[in-house]
Amino acid sequence: MDPLSGGEKAVMSSVMSPVKPVSSGDQEARVNIIEKSDEEILAMANLLWRDLVKASNEGKYGEFAKNFSGSLARAIDQVVAGHQFANSELARSLSEDVDSLGIIRRGAHVTVLYRQRSTKKPGEWLGRLVLGYEDGKVRIFGASIF
C-alpha cells in the first residue's frame, strides 16, 4: 500500500525508473533534451501528460503506452497495468486540472513534476514524467503518480 495516496496508486505509478535511451544513429547523438528551454520542455511534456491522463481515464492501455520508450514498454507488465486500469479509482478519475511544478535535468533526461488532482478523490498527487530522445523522437522513459 502507498501511504501517500491512501493505499491506491494510479497505473502510472508502476512505470519503471528512467532508462538510458538506446542510441540508433547520429541524429540522436546530437540532440539532448536537457539543452531545451523550460518553455520547450513544458510544451512537449504537457501534451504527453495530457495524453497519459486521457488514456488512463479511458482505460486505454495501448494509447497510454504509445509514446513510451522501447525499454519502458518492454519493462511494463501489461497484465498488472491492465489490472490497475480496471481497479484504480484514481487511475480512472484524473483531472485535467494540472499544474507543472518544475523541471529537473540529468544526463540525457528531464523530469517534469506535476500537481495532479482527481475528479473523484479529494487531495493532490505528485506526478512525474521523465522524457528523453529515442530514435530522434521525444519518448517517455518514466511516469508515475504518488
N, C-alpha and C positions, 0 to 999 in steps of 0.2 A: 504494500500500500504506500502511496505517496502522501506524506503529511501535508505537503504544500497545496495539494489540490483536493483535500478532503477524501483521499483514498482513490480518486479517479484521475487517470491521466488520459489525455487525448491520444489518438493514434499517432500523432506526430512525435510523441514522447518516446516511442520505441525505435525511432530512427537513430542509427549509429552516429558516433562522433565523426568529425571531418576526416576524410581520407585523402591522401595525396593523389592528385589527378594523374592519370596516365598520359604521358606525352605522346602525341601521334603526329608531330610534324613541326616544321619551323614556325608556322603562324602562332601556335600556342606558346612557344618559347619566347616570342616577342611580346605577348600580351600577358599582363599581370593585373588582376583586378584591384590589387591594393594601390595601384597608381591612379585609379579613377578618383574623381572628386566625390565628396559626400553626396552631392546632388545627383551625380550619375549613378552611384551605387544605389541610392534610395529609389531612383526611378525604376531601376531593374528589380530591386528587391521587393518593392511594394506591389508590383504587378505579379511577381511569383508568389508572394504571400497571399495576395487576394485570391489567386487561383487555387492555392492549397486550402484556404478556408472554404471556398465554394465547393470544391471536390469533397472535402471532409464532411461538410454539412449534407451533401447529397449522397454520401456513402459510395462514391465512385472511385475505387482504388486505382483503376487504370489512369484516370485523369489526374488523380492525386500524385502519382509517381511519374508522370510523363516528362518532367524536367529534371529528374534525378540523374546524378552522375552514374556511370555504369557500375562503379564499385558499390555505391549506395544501393542501387536497385538490386544487385546480387546479394547484398548483406541482409536485406529485409525478408523476414519470414512472412510470406503472403497470407498464410493461414492465420497467424497471430494478428496481422494488420486487419484482415477481414473481420476477425472476432472483435477487435477493438472498435472498428467502424460500427458493427452491429450492436455492441453492448455499452458504448460510452455515450452518455447523455452529453457530455462536454464536446466530444468529437463531432456530434451531430447538431450542435447549437452554438457554433462560434459566431460572434457578432462581426459585422463589417466595421464596427466602431473600434478602430485600432490606432494606437499611437506608436510611432517609432521612437525609441529611447536612446539609440546610439549605435555607433559602428566601431568594431574592433578589427584592426588589420593585423594579420600574422601570416608570414610565409606567402603562400600563393592563394590565401583565402581571406575573405572578410566575413565577419559575423555581425548580423544586424539583429538588434534586440527590439522586441515589441511588447507593449502592454496590450494584452488580448482580453476581451470580455466575452461573455456568453449571453445569449438571448434568453436562457432559462435558468442559469445558475448565478447567484449573486457573487460579486467579487471580481478580482482581476487575476490574470495569469501572465507569466513571463513567457514570451515566445522567442525562439532563437532560430535564425535562418543562416546557414553557412553557405556561401557562394564562392565559386571559382570557375576557371575555364577548363573545359574538356573538349577536345576536337574543335577548338576555335569558338565554342559557344559557352555562354554562361549556364552553369548547371548547379543544381542543389546538391551539396555534399553533406548536409545535415539539417534537420528541422526537428524542433521539439516544442512542447508546451509544458510548463511546470506550474 
